[in-house]
Amino acid sequence: MSDSFIPISKPMIGPRERELVLDALDSGWVSSIGKYIDAFEEGFARYCGTRYALAVSNGTTALHLAFETLGLKPGDEVIVPDLTFVATANAVAYTGATPVLADIDPETLCLDPASVRALITPRTRAIVPVHLYGHPADMDALTEIADAHGIAIIEDAAEAHGAEYRGRRVGALGKCGVFSFYGNKVITTGEGGMLTTDDGDFWQRARRLRDHAMSPTRRYFHEERGFNYRITNLQAALGVAQLERIDDFLSRRAEIMDWYRQDIRTSDRVRLNRVKNWAKSAYWMVCLEADGFDTARRDAFMQALKARGIDSRPYFCTMSSMPMYRQAPVPVAARKAQIGLNLPSYYELTRSEVRRIGTEVNDLLKTMDAV
Ligand SMILES: Cc1ncc(COP(=O)(O)O)c(C=O)c1O
């Protein structure tokens, strides 16, 4: 058994990635025009089951572009989960609109529809389900609320490429879906993002805003303020190669999750990812929660795990705990942020490494009296 350090995540870059990136480089099309951008957008739309996809510079700009395309402005409210990566709330705030923080379901870690319903006001313009750690949100319940009030759903699927809700891929379940291709994601382009939508007008407008909203008929004339949120052909070449292998990546993630389920001793006080019967998770992150933890004990556990050569990450901090969005704690989200952590999961992680992680986790939980 090797005792080498096990990181939380590693990208899987192979010969095909090298081949396509070098081809893009040799073609001279190194900026934001080129065949790989078109191929990546077409392939990703097909994969998600949407009519359109738009590749952008990262997941945060994808979110911002979606909100700008929706026309959010100061005074508007957008419901986001209190437990998410900060980009979800920040991208709302970039438009001048206000992120309104809803609680999460204790099993899926995604938006709790009852909490969302209670936060709807005449100013609510959108709901943003975040498919956290790869598990889809309860989209039927959220769609019902959105439809009843005539408001849009923008899916934050940054962590959930290939996840399914009742047999339908995320990214195709709202007005627009948003993805990230950061190095630790299910597929990567280094930095990169994507918008998916069935709405041709939405796609056209997002496409124009992505490129400084330049007039299609008059070069260097701009009818409104846009952005440079373009991706490069080099990044898209990497994306095309990664997309060819996404099924393999996802089945390996599911297999790794199965190994963890065999090796970590769970109970009603120690839990791994819970998956609803209507969901297929992308298992972006392996999630471990122990009811015996608080923030200090969870952090001490992670420290001890690191000393034994195993990396981990705490769950995200809640938005309501941060200076920009400070408010009274949101109960389920606040508790989860104290007791949750993520364990390593990446393509090359071996069966024996997961066994080693399981042994150390079981031992430390027992030592810390957290079982
Ligand atoms: C839920 C969520 N939304 C948005 C983002 C932003 O993506 P990016 O890091 O590509 O800007 C992330 C990213 O890491 C994320 O986890």
The ligand as an SDF file (V2000), in Angstrom:
LIG
                    3D

 16 16  0  0  0  0  0  0  0  0999 V2000
  -21.7850   26.1980   -7.7750 C   0  0  0  0  0  0  0  0  0  0  0  0
  -20.7570   26.9710   -8.5610 C   0  0  0  0  0  0  0  0  0  0  0  0
  -21.1520   28.0220   -9.2840 N   0  0  0  0  0  0  0  0  0  0  0  0
  -20.2860   28.7380  -10.0200 C   0  0  0  0  0  0  0  0  0  0  0  0
  -18.9430   28.4280  -10.0540 C   0  0  0  0  0  0  0  0  0  0  0  0
  -18.0170   29.3080  -10.8240 C   0  0  0  0  0  0  0  0  0  0  0  0
  -17.2790   28.6680  -11.8070 O   0  0  0  0  0  0  0  0  0  0  0  0
  -15.8190   29.1880  -12.2040 P   0  0  0  0  0  0  0  0  0  0  0  0
  -14.8850   28.7880  -11.1200 O   0  0  0  0  0  0  0  0  0  0  0  0
  -15.5360   28.4940  -13.4940 O   0  0  0  0  0  0  0  0  0  0  0  0
  -15.8970   30.6640  -12.3750 O   0  0  0  0  0  0  0  0  0  0  0  0
  -18.4900   27.3350   -9.3280 C   0  0  0  0  0  0  0  0  0  0  0  0
  -17.1110   26.9730   -9.3360 C   0  0  0  0  0  0  0  0  0  0  0  0
  -16.2240   26.6700   -9.2120 O   0  0  0  0  0  0  0  0  0  0  0  0
  -19.4070   26.5850   -8.5410 C   0  0  0  0  0  0  0  0  0  0  0  0
  -18.9850   25.5450   -7.8070 O   0  0  0  0  0  0  0  0  0  0  0  0
  1  2  1  0
  2  3  1  0
  2 15  2  0
  3  4  2  0
  4  5  1  0
  5  6  1  0
  5 12  2  0
  6  7  1  0
  7  8  1  0
  8  9  2  0
  8 10  1  0
  8 11  1  0
 12 13  1  0
 12 15  1  0
 13 14  2  0
 15 16  1  0
M  END
$$$$
